Amino acid sequence: MWRGLCVVCCCFVLISCGEEAAEVSAPPGPTPLPAFEELPVQEAPPALLEMLDGRAVESAAQWASERRPEVIRILEHYAYGEAPASEGIAAEVVAEYDDFLNGLGVLRLVRLRYGPDLAGEAEVLVALPKARSGPVPVFLGLNFFGNQATTTDPRVPLTARWVPGRIVGVEGNRALEASRGAVAERWPYEEVLRRGFGLVTVYHGDFDPDRDEDSDGVQALYRAPGAARGPHEWGTVAAWAWGLSRVVDYLVTDPDVDGARIAVVGHSRNGKAALLASALDERIALVISNMSGCMGAAIHRRRQGETIAAINLFFPHWFALELRRFDELEERLPFDQHFLIALSAPRPVLIASGADDGWADPEGEFEGARGASVVYALLGSEGLGAERWPEVNALVETRLGYHVRPGGHGIGPEDWAVFLRFAERHLR
Ligand code: GTR
């Protein structure tokens, strides 16, 4: 039962029309991005409100029309890689149960097709509160091991994809029945549904398995057969962010979901992808990035915890090849991570840290938020309500918000309690 959704867009037509129009009126093109060798040494994080050509960014209109697109180009070119425009998706509800969590919720299993010829496939788990008087706001997050690992409900199919072997119930990189509910403490469906939100998740490996392998994932669908990975080609984190946007493509058509209140949430590597998705996709109403660290919210120039050299070494598939040129050369970066956060302005953003999560540099994550605050101010919105790294458990509840909890790297009910509080304040 295909749900009447097959959004095949005509982006290419529109883009080529735009280019023809540009030839006639000949407005100045965007400033070319400097080659790596030409990039100046900048010991301090680069200024957000200064264009590459040196002009100051002085108005909300200039941010939207000039600087925001420029910041996106910078981040794609040097760091995350360039993701293609989507051809559209198709979505099919493959199963629906109205007795999820003993009748508290509805469990909807949706198959999504994406990419060229709709050759890519993702399994989306949509959990909604049964007691609802209209479309509900939802949290959407990628998971690490397949949807079955997020809940003990036996009706959620095991992922058939390659999965990392870091949890129980995975053998030879295949998920077995024993993996069901293995990370359920990360996904408090019951509490989220009780609070009137839906919770939507998809395995990030449905868009790109988390391994250094060029032949799989959505990128391979777009690459010419036999072609090598280009220097600015999108890495796995960008593929995951792109995947989140494909789920949003579906969610905005689901009559039970309030498409204007979609909050994206992500932990760690998925927190990097959540920030990038929100940066690029303004339909995302709120973003929560938990312990996203290096290439997430943390400022590189502090050189604390994970560095660019380390992340490129351990995860060579996550980013554009170009990023490797900055190994041990943080001072040459023409951006820092406040750029990524600022692209979500003026939408609500919560940066969350763990006090003992040194590898993610919690104070650096706070500094990332602090650096993004100037854009909120420029847009006449509420920036970060703290100048100094706050005490643990003292939620900075401004529209650009920050929280640090005691303890190390992880996500669980206590983190979700903060996320729910933040979303109830800023998404209602
Ligand atoms: C670490 C990695 C971090 C973070 C984390 C995670 O090994 O160095 O950047 O992403 O994994 O995703 O749990």
Residues whose N, C-alpha, C, O or C-beta is under 5 A from the ligand:
A	BS01	GTR	H267 S268 R269 C294 E306
